[in-house]
């Protein structure tokens, strides 16, 4: 049973409207699923919003849509708005985005850490109050799980990706799969990777050839930062061990090809609060592929990775470089540990982070918020 069937209500999903507005290819998929797809602007969008039982705003940026499109109708829809927030970056803490937040029916956020960050940040720096807030952890799609549980498909993908990278089947691949930016921590990961190579040499350890893979390269997005990454690789003379892969939404082939996922999102001290990932979907996707995760002890990662059980956590910032390097060496030298962490992570995904788990969590929130919206007096 889907989220929408469970909730039994009329929804106008702004996420869908934005997809159409941006001209993205997902439109046909929504139509195929029986979801009404409308332009984000125009009279019809306004009429549907006014008539809907519940209006779901998806992402912080949707706050601009309220003022730009609904305009004088905003007060009429706020009591029936559920605001789904996925962002945790400090630059989203601006009144132009979230000034209506205190008046909506409720907010829904991807992790407890992020929810507390929003509660504290809005109170102390914007001087506004968060509405009733629900935490809903995300879940892996059925499509991804089918690939993750298909040994033949994984083997084919592994062989194809490794051949494209020029690495052997027995080589060890530690990968980050994120958009390249300082906040994601690729620079610190490469420092840790280089340090791990030095530790292996110093201790005369016998390990397979190790490689670092950065999936998410886009020189047009962060040219200065990515140039610094490539310069570091060149100066340290590890070009044969570090591979940059262009940004992609198709992550399954790389999850099938690597041995360890590194989730190195950093704590940026914006308003004196650390962030990390709001949730980190790639983490649960990696766990579905039975990969151990080396993650920062910050943000939503701490609600996914159980330190010592499904992965190993390390501090954020420069103080985390050496601990991450040591964790890399630990997994490089201990096959049994890698496999055990990966298997335990997979079991946790099956217990908590599947599509139907997420659907149930969202449906519960929708029902509660709908009741609250219906009880609010009409303006």
VOGU-3710 file (C-alpha; in Angstrom, 3 decimals, decimal comma):
1> xxxxxxxxxx> 0,000/0,000/0,000  1,505/3,356/-0,998  1,910/6,477/1,103  -0,925/8,134/-0,742  -3,336/5,220/-0,343  -2,583/5,110/3,375  -3,195/8,812/3,798  -6,374/8,962/1,690  -6,192/12,693/1,011  -5,739/15,188/-1,802
11> xxxxxxxxxx> -2,169/16,504/-2,062  -0,545/19,132/-4,192  3,145/18,157/-4,185  5,352/21,146/-4,854  8,199/18,756/-5,629  6,241/17,634/-8,694  5,515/21,201/-9,679  9,173/22,108/-9,491  10,096/19,139/-11,645  7,771/20,384/-14,352
21> xxxxxxxxxx> 8,904/23,964/-13,901  12,538/22,936/-14,413  11,671/20,824/-17,458  13,039/17,632/-15,956  12,322/14,216/-17,427  10,534/12,866/-14,317  7,203/14,301/-15,454  6,217/11,233/-17,489  7,007/8,961/-14,552  4,601/10,815/-12,266
31> xxxxxxxxxx> 1,871/10,749/-14,917  2,391/7,009/-15,347  1,928/6,561/-11,574  -1,374/8,422/-11,715  -0,068/11,579/-10,041  -1,507/14,851/-11,289  1,295/17,032/-12,678  0,802/20,790/-12,929  2,960/23,804/-13,769  4,290/25,514/-10,646
41> xxxxxxxxxx> 2,934/28,882/-11,729  -0,481/29,928/-12,941  -4,098/30,061/-11,894  -4,551/26,295/-11,830  -1,709/25,827/-9,347  -3,277/28,463/-7,095  -6,745/26,908/-7,327  -5,448/23,432/-6,548  -3,483/24,734/-3,575  -6,564/26,478/-2,177
51> xxxxxxxxxx> -8,761/23,403/-2,614  -6,280/20,796/-1,363  -6,805/19,219/2,042  -3,075/19,320/2,661  -0,277/21,134/0,854  3,192/19,580/1,044  6,095/21,947/0,437  9,241/20,042/-0,508  12,592/21,711/0,413  13,299/25,023/2,093
61> xxxxxxxxxx> 13,308/26,822/-1,261  9,595/26,111/-1,595  9,037/29,003/0,794  9,745/31,386/-2,068  6,968/29,697/-4,053  4,427/30,728/-1,452  5,129/34,430/-1,896  5,924/34,363/-5,623  2,878/32,352/-6,717  0,217/32,320/-4,015
71> xxxxxxxxxx> 0,846/35,929/-2,925  -2,273/37,237/-1,136  -3,587/33,666/-0,819  -0,705/32,590/1,454  -2,650/33,045/4,740  -5,372/30,717/3,437  -3,006/27,772/2,854  -0,532/28,052/5,759  -2,744/26,167/8,274  -2,780/23,161/5,927
81> xxxxxxxxxx> 0,899/23,155/4,936  3,296/20,327/5,800  6,807/21,612/5,090  9,256/18,815/4,227  12,783/20,074/4,900  15,894/18,235/3,660  18,497/20,984/4,023  20,810/21,634/6,943  23,242/24,138/5,421  23,449/27,448/7,211
91> xxxxxxxxxx> 22,779/29,566/4,135  19,175/28,357/4,133  18,578/30,135/7,441  17,149/33,241/5,817  13,784/34,803/6,505  13,094/35,203/2,799  12,831/31,405/2,627  11,265/30,456/5,942  9,389/33,467/7,313  6,088/31,549/7,045
101> xxxxxxxxxx> 7,469/28,514/8,877  5,957/29,307/12,318  2,439/29,424/10,834  2,341/26,139/8,931  0,626/23,047/10,300  3,872/21,110/10,748  7,391/20,478/9,491  8,900/17,134/8,519  12,687/16,673/8,624  14,957/13,753/7,669
111> xxxxxxxxxx> 16,830/13,272/10,969  16,651/14,134/14,664  19,975/15,970/14,477  18,697/18,167/11,644  15,411/18,792/13,452  17,281/20,010/16,539  19,514/22,159/14,338  16,467/23,839/12,808  14,771/24,285/16,165  17,838/25,947/17,682
121> xxxxxxxxxx> 18,830/27,957/14,625  15,402/29,435/13,950  14,948/30,319/17,615  18,358/31,864/18,288  19,159/33,533/14,993  15,932/34,158/13,129  13,851/34,727/16,257  11,034/32,582/14,964  9,554/29,369/16,311  9,450/26,037/14,546
131> xxxxxxxxxx> 6,001/24,460/14,145  5,285/20,934/15,346  8,098/18,889/13,810  8,192/15,242/12,758  11,308/13,224/11,933  11,065/10,782/9,038  14,098/8,737/8,037  14,316/7,963/4,340  14,269/4,500/2,761  15,849/2,726/-0,197
141> xxxxxxxxxx> 13,792/2,318/-3,354  12,677/-1,102/-4,538  14,673/-0,637/-7,739  17,913/-0,106/-5,855  17,252/-3,043/-3,536  16,631/-5,325/-6,499  20,074/-4,529/-7,877  21,708/-4,742/-4,455  20,287/-8,232/-3,929  21,056/-9,527/-7,434
151> xxxxxxxxxx> 24,515/-11,111/-7,286  24,742/-11,514/-11,057  23,844/-7,898/-11,747  26,317/-6,708/-9,122  29,114/-8,794/-10,608  28,478/-7,426/-14,103  28,386/-3,843/-12,830  31,510/-4,395/-10,754  33,464/-5,721/-13,700  32,325/-2,914/-15,996
161> xxxxxxxxxx> 33,135/-0,073/-13,582  36,474/-1,528/-12,523  37,493/-2,000/-16,131  36,596/1,640/-16,865  38,716/2,759/-13,899  41,623/0,524/-14,840  41,655/-1,388/-11,554  41,747/-5,126/-10,909  39,125/-7,263/-9,210  41,379/-7,846/-6,205
171> xxxxxxxxxx> 42,146/-4,148/-5,668  40,525/-2,329/-2,727  38,348/0,678/-3,591  37,423/3,315/-1,012  34,923/5,750/-2,527  33,072/8,947/-1,811  29,855/9,388/-3,789  28,781/13,012/-3,276  28,816/16,239/-5,187  32,318/17,653/-4,901
181> xxxxxxxxxx> 32,402/20,512/-2,400  34,317/21,493/0,707  31,350/20,651/2,897  31,388/17,049/1,672  35,024/16,688/2,737  36,734/15,188/-0,312  39,898/17,159/0,523  40,144/15,648/3,997  39,370/12,191/2,634  42,273/12,409/0,180
191> xxxxxxxxxx> 44,563/13,525/2,992  43,426/10,515/5,030  43,859/8,199/2,067  47,424/9,431/1,493  48,173/9,076/5,200  46,829/5,523/5,161  49,226/4,646/2,336  52,110/6,017/4,397  51,014/4,008/7,445  50,930/0,831/5,393
201> xxxxxxxxxx> 54,459/1,476/4,149  55,779/2,375/7,611  54,279/-0,706/9,235  55,186/-2,935/6,271  51,641/-4,233/6,043  50,579/-6,566/3,274  47,365/-5,321/1,669  45,875/-5,354/-1,828  46,493/-2,316/-4,008  44,315/0,501/-2,629
211> xxxxxxxxxx> 42,465/3,133/-4,637  40,379/6,191/-3,800  37,394/6,999/-6,016  35,708/10,414/-6,043  32,301/10,112/-7,706  30,722/13,533/-8,189  33,307/15,451/-10,181  32,070/18,621/-11,893  34,704/21,203/-12,732  32,024/23,749/-13,644
221> xxxxxxxxxx> 30,430/23,648/-10,191  33,421/23,945/-7,857  36,407/24,651/-10,143  38,705/26,107/-7,470  38,058/23,399/-4,898  38,265/20,535/-7,356  41,481/21,951/-8,821  42,904/21,882/-5,305  41,949/18,213/-5,000  43,652/17,333/-8,269
231> xxxxxxxxxx> 46,720/19,396/-7,337  47,010/17,488/-4,060  46,874/14,178/-5,913  49,557/15,325/-8,334  51,870/16,727/-5,639  51,610/13,539/-3,586  52,206/11,483/-6,747  49,174/9,235/-6,247  47,568/9,807/-9,656  47,535/6,058/-10,270
241> xxxxxxxxxx> 45,561/5,485/-7,071  42,952/8,268/-7,195  40,123/8,303/-9,720  37,698/11,159/-10,411  34,314/10,186/-11,857  31,805/12,679/-13,228  28,716/13,534/-11,220  25,885/11,055/-11,792  22,477/10,145/-10,397  23,113/6,479/-11,231
251> xxxxxxxxxx> 25,009/5,293/-8,173  24,278/1,541/-8,208  27,155/0,624/-10,575  29,672/2,321/-8,294  28,201/0,802/-5,140  28,557/-2,591/-6,804  32,169/-1,874/-7,753  33,653/-0,491/-4,535  34,593/-2,127/-1,233  34,040/0,672/1,285
261> xxxxxxxxxx> 31,948/3,851/1,248  33,401/6,961/2,861  30,791/9,474/4,005  33,017/12,377/5,024  30,547/15,271/5,242  31,895/17,952/7,499  30,636/20,086/10,337  30,509/23,653/9,125  30,147/25,893/12,143  27,392/28,123/10,923
271> xxxxxxxxxx> 25,688/29,889/13,849  27,961/27,804/16,149  26,175/24,556/15,283  27,701/21,571/13,494  25,768/19,982/10,662  27,209/17,111/8,595  24,535/15,428/6,475  20,841/16,100/7,057  20,395/12,357/6,505  22,673/10,921/3,842
281> xxxxxxxxxx> 20,725/8,648/1,505  23,942/7,331/-0,087  24,803/5,801/3,293  21,771/3,531/3,415  22,223/2,757/-0,279  25,784/1,594/0,398  24,596/-0,512/3,330  22,090/-2,180/0,998  25,077/-3,321/-1,063  26,646/-4,748/2,124
291> xxxxxxxxxx> 29,366/-2,116/2,163  30,935/-0,937/5,417  30,723/2,819/5,925  33,468/5,096/7,215  31,550/8,185/8,279  31,896/11,399/10,215  30,329/11,476/13,653  28,017/14,331/12,686  24,534/14,955/11,344  22,234/12,217/10,152
301> xxxxxxxxxx> 25,135/9,784/9,696  25,065/9,170/13,445  21,462/7,973/13,152  22,365/5,466/10,436  25,848/4,123/11,125  26,334/2,217/14,376  29,992/2,699/15,241  31,787/-0,641/15,319  28,708/-2,510/14,079  27,767/-1,218/10,610
311> xxxxxxxxxx> 30,773/1,028/10,098  33,394/3,164/11,810  32,955/6,830/12,734  35,611/9,522/12,951  35,620/13,199/14,026  34,947/16,018/11,609  37,568/18,525/10,562  41,338/18,169/10,495  41,280/16,192/13,737  39,438/13,454/11,853
321> xxxxxxxxxx> 42,108/12,974/9,169  44,319/10,575/11,135  41,432/8,574/12,681  39,952/8,099/9,200  43,368/7,051/7,879  43,626/4,462/10,647  40,093/3,219/9,911  41,019/2,832/6,243  44,029/0,735/7,261  41,874/-1,314/9,644
331> xxxxxxxxxx> 39,466/-2,297/6,887  42,236/-2,760/4,324  43,976/-5,284/6,550  40,929/-7,135/7,850  38,685/-8,751/5,258  36,502/-10,401/7,908  35,851/-7,033/9,581  34,842/-5,473/6,268  32,437/-8,267/5,465  30,943/-8,364/8,960
341> xxxxxxxxxx> 30,302/-4,614/9,041  28,754/-4,791/5,585  26,482/-7,688/6,456  25,282/-6,021/9,662  24,588/-2,816/7,743  22,511/-4,725/5,208  20,480/-6,295/8,009  19,801/-2,849/9,465  18,586/-1,615/6,086  16,184/-4,553/5,855
351> xxxxxxxxxx> 14,880/-3,760/9,323  14,581/0,024/9,081  15,472/1,684/5,782  13,285/0,207/3,052  10,704/1,998/0,931  7,748/0,571/2,842  9,277/1,669/6,161  9,516/5,211/4,848  5,994/5,032/3,405  4,579/3,984/6,757
361> xxxxxxxxxx> 6,426/6,783/8,557  5,216/9,417/6,090  1,649/8,093/6,121  1,542/8,389/9,907  2,650/12,020/9,709  0,211/12,842/6,918  -2,724/11,477/8,882  -1,850/13,450/12,001  -1,185/16,688/10,140  -4,355/16,300/8,071
371> xxxxxxxxx> -6,424/16,016/11,237  -4,775/19,164/12,569  -5,362/21,017/9,271  -9,030/20,028/9,189  -9,569/21,214/12,766  -8,186/24,669/11,970  -10,901/27,295/11,415  -11,314/28,497/7,822  -10,022/31,972/7,084
//
